[in-house]
Amino acid sequence: MSAARSSTAAPADGGSPGAPQFLPWQMETARAWLGNRDRFAHAWLVHGLAGIGKLDFAVAAAASLLCETPENGLACGRCAACGWFASGNHPDLRRIRPEAVALEEGADAAEPAEDAEPATGASKRAPSKEIRIDQIRSLESWFNTATHRGGWRVALLYPAHALNVVSSNALLKVLEEPPPHTVFLLVADAPDRLLPTLVSRCRRLPLPAPDPETALRWLREQNVEPAREWLAAAGGAPLAALRLAQSGEAACPPWLTQLVGPLANGQAPDVGTLAEALEKVAASEWIDALQRLYTDLMLAGAGAPARYFPALAGSVAQVAARMNPARVAESARWLTRQRALATHPLNAKLFAHATLQRVVLSCQA
């Protein structure tokens, strides 16, 4: 999950520029949800499609819950609590996330475990990508003190799938006997990636993806063009589209065009040259692009429009007219299994070459 960031969207129907803002497509859900605080659950699982702004929602929700003079349920941006929140030192807020995520967000360093030995020299370990049990245990003293202003206390935990089995069980024990005046906000892409017993202790809050026109309007406000192509490449998730657009890459990777073009004409692409290009790209990225290509191929085979790469729609339709649907479907499943190897220290070029050969063979008549 990407690092937390405060939405810069203009306030809509309330809210203040001095407080984290809900994204335009989140406002209706936020108002309905925050308007029922009298019967508020102690733990919420905020989930939905990756790249739609779940963490933005949770941050804005935390600010609203801690605000001392909320307006229509949303943070006012002017009270002392909002000032503390904006400066990042509200005493009744805790962010629980992996060290690696904290560093990505600009923190100098994640909080070390109280019993951890200092890491120096060659023994210095890489920042953890998991939420560790000591991070859960360190909340105990926080729970045992009164809230600073007699209001809510908010624990914001993300991404929830970074909990390992041990830390999940530690959090489960906390949620079984929740501390008073405390709200947990867990952020996750998919609840099925979490410990079932942990999910059962939370109220679910599913966040919908925005409709295409709302997403496109928001992307254009962020100066993203061509907005439609970037949104398609991100599968309809606007924040993911924004990140892709800011990456400096093209909405449709050039190597993908070089792969599909010859196939559309019944020719074999230069797999060797393509493998050399992909050697410098993270395997997870190009595998993801190929998976999206397969989705477009199967949609074209069914007479449906392209979902991810509209710029390739004509060529994809030509490939789909020649391909064997069963063979393509089997290769798509095979490609999904290859994701498990994406972070394995294999020979990157050979891995790309073998994968592309499989893709080419599956798309030929």
C-alpha positions as CSV (number, residue, x, y, z in Angstrom):
1,M,0.0,0.0,0.0
2,S,1.2,3.5,-0.8
3,A,2.2,5.9,2.0
4,A,-0.5,8.0,3.6
5,R,-1.1,11.4,2.2
6,S,-3.6,14.1,3.0
7,S,-6.0,14.7,0.1
8,T,-5.6,18.1,-1.5
9,A,-9.0,18.1,-3.0
10,A,-11.1,21.2,-2.3
11,P,-13.5,20.9,0.6
12,A,-17.0,19.9,-0.4
13,D,-20.2,20.7,1.6
14,G,-18.3,21.3,4.9
15,G,-14.8,20.4,5.9
16,S,-12.0,22.9,6.0
17,P,-8.8,23.3,4.0
18,G,-6.9,22.9,7.4
19,A,-8.1,19.3,7.8
20,P,-7.5,16.2,5.8
21,Q,-10.3,16.0,3.2
22,F,-12.4,13.1,2.0
23,L,-12.1,12.6,-1.7
24,P,-15.2,13.6,-3.7
25,W,-16.5,10.1,-4.2
26,Q,-16.1,9.4,-0.4
27,M,-18.2,12.3,0.9
28,E,-21.6,10.5,0.9
29,T,-20.3,7.5,2.7
30,A,-18.3,9.6,5.2
31,R,-21.3,11.7,6.1
32,A,-23.6,8.7,6.6
33,W,-21.0,6.8,8.6
34,L,-19.8,9.6,10.9
35,G,-23.4,10.8,11.5
36,N,-24.1,7.8,13.6
37,R,-21.4,8.1,16.3
38,D,-23.7,7.3,19.2
39,R,-23.6,3.7,18.2
40,F,-20.1,3.7,16.8
41,A,-18.3,0.3,16.7
42,H,-14.9,0.1,18.4
43,A,-13.2,-1.4,15.3
44,W,-13.8,-0.8,11.6
45,L,-12.3,-2.6,8.7
46,V,-12.1,-0.1,5.8
47,H,-11.7,-2.1,2.6
48,G,-12.2,-1.9,-1.2
49,L,-10.3,-1.8,-4.5
50,A,-6.7,-0.9,-4.3
51,G,-6.0,2.7,-5.4
52,I,-9.4,4.3,-4.6
53,G,-8.3,6.2,-1.5
54,K,-9.0,4.0,1.4
55,L,-6.1,5.3,3.4
56,D,-7.1,8.9,2.6
57,F,-10.6,8.1,3.9
58,A,-9.2,6.6,7.1
59,V,-6.9,9.6,7.8
60,A,-9.8,12.0,7.2
61,A,-12.0,9.9,9.4
62,A,-9.5,9.9,12.2
63,A,-9.3,13.7,12.0
64,S,-13.1,14.0,12.1
65,L,-13.3,11.7,15.1
66,L,-10.7,13.6,17.0
67,C,-12.1,17.1,16.0
68,E,-13.6,19.0,19.0
69,T,-16.0,21.0,16.9
70,P,-16.9,18.9,13.9
71,E,-19.1,20.4,11.1
72,N,-21.7,18.0,9.7
73,G,-19.6,15.2,11.1
74,L,-16.4,16.3,9.4
75,A,-13.2,17.9,10.9
76,C,-13.5,21.6,11.2
77,G,-9.8,22.3,10.6
78,R,-9.7,25.1,13.1
79,C,-9.9,23.7,16.6
80,A,-6.9,22.7,18.7
81,A,-7.3,19.1,18.0
82,C,-7.2,19.7,14.2
83,G,-4.1,21.8,14.7
84,W,-2.4,18.9,16.5
85,F,-3.5,16.5,13.9
86,A,-2.2,18.7,11.1
87,S,1.2,18.9,12.8
88,G,1.3,15.2,13.3
89,N,1.5,15.1,17.1
90,H,-2.1,14.6,18.3
91,P,-1.7,12.7,21.6
92,D,-4.9,10.6,20.9
93,L,-3.8,9.3,17.5
94,R,-1.5,6.3,16.8
95,R,-0.4,5.1,13.4
96,I,0.5,1.4,13.3
97,R,2.2,0.5,10.1
98,P,5.4,-1.3,9.0
99,E,8.7,0.5,9.3
100,A,9.1,0.4,5.5
101,V,5.8,2.3,5.1
102,A,6.7,4.8,7.8
103,L,10.0,5.6,6.0
104,E,8.1,5.9,2.6
105,E,5.9,8.4,4.3
106,G,8.8,10.5,5.3
107,A,9.3,9.5,8.9
108,D,12.9,9.6,10.1
109,A,12.5,6.1,11.4
110,A,9.8,3.8,12.6
111,E,9.6,3.3,16.4
112,P,11.9,0.4,17.4
113,A,10.8,-2.3,19.7
114,E,11.5,-1.5,23.3
115,D,13.5,-4.7,23.8
116,A,15.3,-4.6,20.4
117,E,19.0,-4.3,20.3
118,P,20.5,-1.4,18.4
119,A,21.3,-2.4,14.8
120,T,24.7,-1.2,13.8
121,G,27.2,-1.8,11.0
122,A,26.8,-4.9,8.9
123,S,24.1,-6.3,11.2
124,K,21.8,-3.4,10.5
125,R,18.5,-4.9,9.3
126,A,16.3,-3.7,6.5
127,P,13.1,-1.8,7.5
128,S,10.4,-4.4,8.3
129,K,7.5,-4.8,5.9
130,E,5.4,-6.3,8.6
131,I,3.5,-4.9,11.5
132,R,5.3,-6.6,14.5
133,I,3.9,-7.7,17.8
134,D,6.0,-5.1,19.7
135,Q,4.1,-2.4,17.8
136,I,0.8,-3.8,19.2
137,R,2.1,-4.3,22.7
138,S,3.5,-0.8,22.8
139,L,-0.1,0.5,22.7
140,E,-0.9,-0.9,26.1
141,S,0.4,2.1,28.1
142,W,-1.5,4.4,25.7
143,F,-4.7,2.5,26.3
144,N,-4.2,2.8,30.1
145,T,-4.1,6.6,30.1
146,A,-7.1,9.0,29.8
147,T,-7.7,10.6,26.5
148,H,-6.1,14.1,26.3
149,R,-9.3,16.0,25.9
150,G,-11.9,13.5,27.1
151,G,-12.9,12.5,23.6
152,W,-12.0,9.7,21.3
153,R,-8.7,7.9,20.9
154,V,-8.0,6.6,17.4
155,A,-5.6,3.8,16.3
156,L,-5.0,3.8,12.6
157,L,-3.5,0.5,11.3
158,Y,-2.5,0.0,7.7
159,P,-2.1,-1.9,5.6
160,A,-3.8,-4.6,7.6
161,H,-2.4,-7.4,5.6
162,A,1.0,-6.5,6.9
163,L,0.0,-8.0,10.2
164,N,1.7,-11.4,10.7
165,V,0.1,-14.3,12.5
166,V,1.6,-13.3,15.9
167,S,0.7,-9.6,15.7
168,S,-2.7,-10.5,14.4
169,N,-3.4,-12.6,17.4
170,A,-2.1,-9.8,19.7
171,L,-4.4,-7.4,18.1
172,L,-7.3,-9.9,18.3
173,K,-6.8,-10.0,22.1
174,V,-7.1,-6.2,22.3
175,L,-10.2,-6.2,20.2
176,E,-11.9,-8.9,22.3
177,E,-11.7,-6.5,25.3
178,P,-11.5,-3.1,23.7
179,P,-10.1,-0.2,25.7
180,P,-12.7,2.5,26.4
181,H,-13.2,5.5,24.1
182,T,-10.9,3.9,21.5
183,V,-11.7,3.4,17.8
184,F,-9.5,1.2,15.6
185,L,-9.5,1.9,11.9
186,L,-7.9,-1.0,9.9
187,V,-7.3,-0.4,6.2
188,A,-7.1,-3.3,3.8
189,D,-7.6,-4.1,0.1
190,A,-9.2,-7.5,0.7
191,P,-10.6,-8.9,4.0
192,D,-9.9,-12.5,2.9
193,R,-6.2,-11.8,3.3
194,L,-6.7,-11.2,7.0
195,L,-7.1,-13.6,9.9
196,P,-10.8,-14.6,9.9
197,T,-11.2,-14.2,13.7
198,L,-9.7,-10.7,13.4
199,V,-12.2,-9.7,10.7
200,S,-15.0,-11.1,12.8
201,R,-14.1,-8.5,15.6
202,C,-14.5,-5.6,13.2
203,R,-17.4,-3.9,11.5
204,R,-16.8,-3.8,7.8
205,L,-16.9,-0.5,5.9
206,P,-16.6,-1.2,2.2
207,L,-15.7,1.8,0.1
208,P,-16.9,1.8,-3.5
209,A,-14.8,2.8,-6.5
210,P,-15.9,6.1,-8.1
211,D,-17.9,6.2,-11.3
212,P,-15.7,6.9,-14.3
213,E,-16.8,10.4,-14.9
214,T,-16.1,11.4,-11.3
215,A,-12.7,9.7,-11.4
216,L,-11.9,11.4,-14.7
217,R,-12.9,14.8,-13.5
218,W,-10.7,14.4,-10.4
219,L,-7.7,13.2,-12.4
220,R,-8.0,16.2,-14.7
221,E,-8.1,18.5,-11.7
222,Q,-4.7,16.9,-10.8
223,N,-3.5,17.8,-14.3
224,V,-3.4,14.1,-15.5
225,E,-3.8,13.7,-19.2
226,P,-4.8,11.6,-21.1
227,A,-6.9,10.9,-18.0
228,R,-9.1,8.2,-19.7
229,E,-6.1,6.1,-20.7
230,W,-4.4,6.4,-17.3
231,L,-7.7,5.5,-15.5
232,A,-8.1,2.5,-17.8
233,A,-4.6,1.3,-17.1
234,A,-5.3,1.5,-13.4
235,G,-8.5,-0.5,-13.7
236,G,-10.7,2.4,-12.7
237,A,-8.8,3.3,-9.5
238,P,-8.1,7.1,-9.6
239,L,-5.3,7.3,-7.0
240,A,-3.5,4.3,-8.7
241,A,-3.9,6.2,-12.0
242,L,-2.4,9.3,-10.5
243,R,0.6,7.3,-9.2
244,L,1.1,5.7,-12.6
245,A,0.9,9.1,-14.4
246,Q,3.5,10.5,-12.0
247,S,5.9,7.6,-12.6
248,G,7.1,9.0,-15.9
249,E,6.0,5.9,-17.8
250,A,3.4,5.7,-20.5
251,A,-0.2,4.5,-19.8
252,C,0.4,1.7,-22.2
253,P,4.1,0.5,-21.9
254,P,6.0,0.6,-25.2
255,W,7.2,-2.9,-24.8
256,L,3.6,-4.1,-24.6
257,T,2.8,-2.3,-27.9
258,Q,5.9,-4.1,-29.4
259,L,4.6,-7.4,-28.2
260,V,1.0,-7.0,-29.4
261,G,1.7,-5.3,-32.8
262,P,3.4,-8.3,-34.5
263,L,0.9,-10.7,-33.0
264,A,-2.0,-8.7,-34.5
265,N,-0.4,-9.2,-37.9
266,G,0.1,-12.9,-37.4
267,Q,3.9,-12.5,-36.8
268,A,6.1,-13.4,-33.9
269,P,7.6,-10.5,-31.9
270,D,11.3,-10.3,-31.0
271,V,11.1,-11.9,-27.6
272,G,14.8,-11.5,-27.0
273,T,14.8,-7.8,-27.4
274,L,11.6,-7.5,-25.3
275,A,13.2,-9.6,-22.5
276,E,16.2,-7.3,-22.5
277,A,13.8,-4.4,-22.0
278,L,12.0,-6.1,-19.2
279,E,15.2,-7.1,-17.4
280,K,15.3,-3.5,-16.0
281,V,11.6,-3.5,-14.9
282,A,10.4,-5.1,-11.7
283,A,8.9,-8.5,-12.5
284,S,5.7,-7.7,-10.5
285,E,5.1,-4.7,-12.8
286,W,5.4,-6.4,-16.2
287,I,3.5,-9.5,-15.0
288,D,0.7,-7.2,-13.9
289,A,0.7,-5.6,-17.3
290,L,0.5,-9.0,-19.0
291,Q,-2.3,-10.1,-16.7
292,R,-4.3,-7.0,-17.7
293,L,-3.5,-7.7,-21.4
294,Y,-5.0,-11.2,-21.0
295,T,-8.1,-9.7,-19.5
296,D,-8.4,-7.4,-22.5
297,L,-7.9,-10.4,-24.9
298,M,-10.6,-12.4,-23.2
299,L,-13.0,-9.4,-23.2
300,A,-12.2,-8.9,-26.9
301,G,-12.9,-12.5,-27.6
302,A,-16.3,-12.1,-26.0
303,G,-17.0,-8.9,-28.1
304,A,-16.6,-6.6,-25.1
305,P,-14.5,-3.4,-25.1
306,A,-11.0,-3.3,-23.7
307,R,-10.8,-2.5,-20.0
308,Y,-7.1,-1.7,-19.4
309,F,-5.4,-0.7,-22.7
310,P,-7.9,1.1,-25.0
311,A,-5.0,2.3,-27.1
312,L,-4.3,-1.3,-28.1
313,A,-8.0,-2.2,-28.6
314,G,-7.7,-2.6,-32.4
315,S,-4.6,-4.8,-32.2
316,V,-6.0,-6.8,-29.3
317,A,-9.1,-7.5,-31.3
318,Q,-7.0,-8.8,-34.1
319,V,-5.1,-11.1,-31.8
320,A,-8.4,-12.3,-30.2
321,A,-9.8,-13.2,-33.6
322,R,-6.9,-15.7,-34.1
323,M,-6.3,-17.0,-30.6
324,N,-7.6,-20.2,-28.9
325,P,-9.6,-18.9,-26.0
326,A,-9.0,-22.0,-23.9
327,R,-5.2,-21.8,-24.4
328,V,-5.3,-18.1,-23.5
329,A,-7.3,-18.7,-20.3
330,E,-4.9,-21.5,-19.2
331,S,-1.9,-19.2,-19.8
332,A,-3.6,-16.4,-17.8
333,R,-3.9,-18.9,-14.9
334,W,-0.3,-19.9,-15.4
335,L,0.8,-16.2,-15.3
336,T,-1.0,-15.7,-12.0
337,R,1.1,-18.5,-10.5
338,Q,4.2,-16.8,-11.7
339,R,3.6,-13.8,-9.4
340,A,4.8,-16.0,-6.6
341,L,8.2,-15.9,-8.3
342,A,8.2,-12.2,-8.9
343,T,10.4,-11.4,-5.9
344,H,12.6,-14.5,-6.1
345,P,16.2,-13.9,-7.0
346,L,16.0,-15.5,-10.4
347,N,17.8,-14.5,-13.5
348,A,15.5,-11.6,-14.5
349,K,16.2,-11.8,-18.3
350,L,15.6,-15.6,-18.5
351,F,12.5,-15.3,-16.4
352,A,11.1,-12.6,-18.7
353,H,12.2,-14.5,-21.8
354,A,10.4,-17.7,-20.7
355,T,7.3,-15.8,-19.7
356,L,7.1,-13.9,-23.0
357,Q,7.6,-17.1,-25.0
358,R,4.6,-18.6,-23.2
359,V,2.5,-15.5,-23.8
360,V,3.4,-15.5,-27.6
361,L,2.6,-19.2,-28.0
362,S,-0.8,-18.8,-26.2
363,C,-1.8,-16.0,-28.6
364,Q,-0.9,-17.7,-31.8
365,A,-3.4,-19.6,-33.8
